[in-house]
């Protein structure tokens, strides 16, 4: 009992002497210290994931539909980018049976749905990364008068 009370006292005392700890807490809440809280994923990794996913799909469609790899990757890209021109449509051309044809179309639908989510997520992460870089860039360059440091505003 007394041990936990002592711990609380010490904790309170610590905050009293160091107002800077509260500042850093506030900064992280405002999103300045997001390097600690949020796992950042580099843009190159997002692009790599997208490229790998499109290539994997292109290979599958190349086998299933008998399209060339270029046609397949073009189809994957337009479908996943929600462009969808509809000039290439999977029909299960190389399917031997009706069941296999339907299965390949199901697989295609799952691939596109999952891929849309994956790519939307990657774009979102890339956008956050760009915003963060711009924010840091703005802070270091022209942000002396406007930025969060109260020293410049006192004069």
HELIX and SHEET records of a PDB file:
HELIX    1   1 UNK A    2  UNK A   17  1                                  16    
HELIX    2   2 UNK A   19  UNK A   30  1                                  12    
HELIX    3   3 UNK A   34  UNK A   37  1                                   4    
HELIX    4   4 UNK A   43  UNK A   65  1                                  23    
HELIX    5   5 UNK A   69  UNK A   80  1                                  12    
HELIX    6   6 UNK A   98  UNK A  140  1                                  43    
END                                                                             
